[in-house]
Amino acid sequence: MIEDIEINFQKGLTVITGETGAGKSILLGALSLILGNRADRSMFKDQTKKCIIEGLFSINGYQLESFFEDHDLDFENETVIRREINAQGKSRIFINDTPASLESIKQLGDSLLDVHSQNQSLKINDFDFQLDLIDSMSNSLADLVAYQKEYELYKALHSEYEQTLIKLKEDQKEEDYLKFQLDELENLKLKEDEEQELEEEYNLLSNGEVLIQQVQEANNLLSESEINVRSLLNQVRQNLSQISNINPTFKELHDRLQSNIIDLEDINIELERFSSDFEFSPERLQYIDNRLSEIHRIKKKHFVSEANELIKIQGDLALKLNQITNSDEYLKSLKAALDEKHKSALQLAESLSSKRKKSISSIQKNIDDTLKFLEIPNARFIIDHQKNENIGLYGIDHFDFLFSANKGLEPVKIAKAASGGEVSRLVLAIKNLIANHKKLPTILFDEIDTGVSGEIANKMGDLLKQMGQNRQVISITHLPQIAAKGENHLYVYKEDKANKTISNLKKLTNTERVEELAKMLSGKTITEASLNNAKELILNS
């Protein structure tokens, strides 16, 4: 509905009025996008075009220099935040024309603008909302950050301790079996390459009878029989020697034969040595057979094909058992560190709790006084403070906001005791308290006046105007009593343009303002009485 709009918010209280559906909520949505809220493409009228939202903020005097330094951004007294969302829904963010992250504009936005939307009144029952009030008023935000850093370290240690404990218990369950496996391998006393050597020896011994028979027969053929190979070859050598000087070929043949005869002599010697050295032992053969069977059994048990792999497994088992033994000691040292970290986190939590507790009475009194001003004369606002047994992300404190609007009724949780109008006034009282304590440049209220009218609305308007003395306060309202309090009055309206309806906004002149208030009082038909009433509202504001 909005094509192109520019709004210049002034100092003090600015009120925004307009007919239902004119686009006030869209303006609020645009501000929320600048603050880093998630983009909802359904908000965009033409989803084929890029949407640009840009805000100019005067930030001088709000101690934001460190934020810009931490995020490597240029600090400017007049800072521009721009968010661009393309047709595909992807967004880019810029702070003073420098690309920035969504998280960074959320952080910066928290220091620039507080937006109270219509559904945020329900958040008064949320722990986060309640804690923000207490920590703001007790000046505990820095203490909370310091505590949370210590708490995160504690949580990390606690997680490591729990994981180590679980692993140790699992390891201890299989420790006996691991010891059994290691003992079995240590008792095996396996040596490097032993299996291969034993298999070679087993092959010799198991074929001993055949070996001896064949070696002896070979020796006989080589040298011991009456007609043997060596003697025959020597005779051939002599024949060739006698004719070697006739032709070089015979000389070559003689030399080659001589070399072969030498090789045969060496072979003959080795065969004779084997015959004399070889001793067949059935006992040794049985031992090797048993040894190899045991090695094969343990190999199969550990699913390996090579015996040398068992040596590695033995080393791994010894290392793992040593780690289990050392894990117990490590767990003890980890527990000591965990206890020490818990102690330091608890000390910070106790200090934080003490600061929070000291602020409660002044918070209660301030809100009670404000509620009385807002026409709840018997209001009792109580912050019930309890301590948790265990530390948590926000310390050891638990808070409940209790409320009673009438005499004789004990305060109970707000959700059970307060009407819609009373909740609106409670939220406004809390926002007023926080705004007076924190240096917040701008606060925006979207129909904070829900459920009220008449003099109550008039008092709420007075409070909004008072809040605007030191900051910008923007209030979207349907109530003339509040609209009359505005130092600036913006009007949102719809107009038909080229077969489409466009939302627009303008700043009302004094005359237009009287007419708008008159319509809010009497409806579309403006009467003399409603005009006079409107003038009186403005005069008395």
Secondary structure, DSSP 8 states (H G I E B T S, - for coil): --SS------SEEEEEEE-TTSSHHHHHHHHHHHTT----GGG-S-TTS-EEEEEEEE-TTS--HHHHHHTT----SEEEEEEEE-TTS-EEEEETTEEE-HHHHHHHHHHHEEEE-GGGGGGGGSHHHHHHHHHHHTT-HHHHHHHHHHHHHHHHHHHHHHHHHHHHHHHHHTHHHHHHHHHHHHHHT--TTHHHHHHHHHHHHHTHHHHHHHHHHHHIIIIISSS-HHHHHHHHHHHHHHHTTT-HHHHHHHHHHHHHHHHHHHHHHHHHHHHHH----HHHHHHHHHHHHHHHHHHHHTT-S-THHHHHHHHHHHHHHHHHHHHHHHHHHHHHHHHHHHHHHHHHHHHHHHHHHHHHHHHHHHHHHHHHHTT-TT-EEEEEEEEEEEEETTEEEEEEEEEE-STT---EEHHHH--HHHHHHHHHHHHHHHHHHS--SEEEEESTTTT--HHHHHHHHHHHHHHTTSSEEEEE-S-HHHHTT-SEEEEEEEEE-SSSEEEEEEE--HHHHHHHHHHHHH-SS--HHHHHHHHHHHHT-
